[in-house]
Structure formats: C-alpha cells, structure tokens
Amino acid sequence: MRLILFGPPGAGKGTQAKLLETELGVPQLSTGDIFRSAIKNQTPLGVKVKAIMDSGKLVGDDVVVALVAETIAKSQFANGYILDGFPRTVAQAEAFDALLAQRGEKVDAFIALEVPDEELISRLTNRGQGREDDTPDKIKVRLGVYKQETAPVLAYYKAKNQAKIIDGLGSVEDIQQRILDAVNN
Ligand code: AMP
C-alpha cells in the first residue's frame, strides 16, 4: 500500500499517518521528520536544509526527490508507506511518478485533508512541539507557500482521477475512519 496523505500544514497529516501505520501495516514516511532528524544530528543534509526549513520555505526539489528515492529503496519501505509532506510541488509529483514507474510501482491512494485556514492557524499556533517554524510569522510563510506551490499538486492528482478529498475537521478518530473508508473504496 502506497498512500499519499496530502494537505496544508496543520491539517493533521503527521497525526493521522502515525495512527494509520498500525491500521495499514506500512510505515509513515515524513520528509519533514527526516529533515528535522538530520538537523538534530548535524548531518551534511541537516546542515544544508536548516536555514531554509527554519524560514518556512521549501527545500529544493532535487534534494527532496533524491532523499525520497533513497528512502523508499530501503527494505522497511518495501511493502509500501504512508507519505506525509511529499510531494509538495508539481515537479516533485512528476519526479515521484517517474521514480515509481522505474520501479514498476504505483500510488494506491492520494488522500487530501481539507481544513479551513482559521483552524490551521489555531492548530499550528497551539501545537506546542517547540518547532522553530511554528511561530506566527513562519506559519504565515508556510501557508503562503502551500497555496502557491503545493496546492497545485492536488489538481495534478485530480487530473489523474486519483485524488480523494476528506473533511479534516472533527475528532482524530473520525478523521482516521474517513481516511480508511476512502482508502478502501
Ligand atoms: P513538515 O514537517 O512536513 O511540515 O515539513 C517541515 C519543513 O520541511 C517544510 O516547511 C519544508 O521546509 C521542509 N520540507 C518537508 N517536506 C518537503 C518537501 N516535500 N519539499 C520541500 N520541502 C519540504
């Protein structure tokens, strides 16, 4: 099962991806988590992406696509994964399609979580994970980047008839059920 969980920052992708790991039996693959861990461990990748990540802008497509290519080749992702935070640009979506085609694989489901801006801002402001990019000015940058660069990814999967849109408001359990229903239909 190769699932893409899509949505703006604060939509609940990370929370849902973690819960779905048990339900679907495949691991979460969060590009943001990989970058944060690289920064924490001061690896060459971490050093490269720190400033851009702290700014709320997007890491370059080449860097992200290379990271995803390397990661999905690992044995723990052989049976699939729940992608959270990738693809975030149309160029990444196209590169991912090419990568999957090379591997003789395909995306099984693309699920978009829909949440109004006011709710996103309130969730991100209250997230309290101490993330460098959860400050009011960075939240504004990230929502702007989402609208400009990431929202077109939804249109890309819609055009391929692969997108399923889910209401991202409600309890964590209700949203999880909606995702499972969408995956199974
Ligand atoms: P996230 O944890 O998904 O909110 O990602 C946090 C930050 O990591 C983003 O604001 C970007 O700077 C970077 N990042 C994560 N995934 C990607 C991606 N697919 N493309 C570009 N930048 C990314």
Boltz pocket constraint, residues with backbone or C-beta under 6 A from the ligand:
constraints:
  - pocket:
      binder: B
      contacts: [[A, 9], [A, 31], [A, 32], [A, 33], [A, 35], [A, 52], [A, 53], [A, 54], [A, 56], [A, 57], [A, 58], [A, 59], [A, 60], [A, 64], [A, 84], [A, 85], [A, 86], [A, 87], [A, 88], [A, 89], [A, 92], [A, 133], [A, 142]]
      max_distance: 6.0
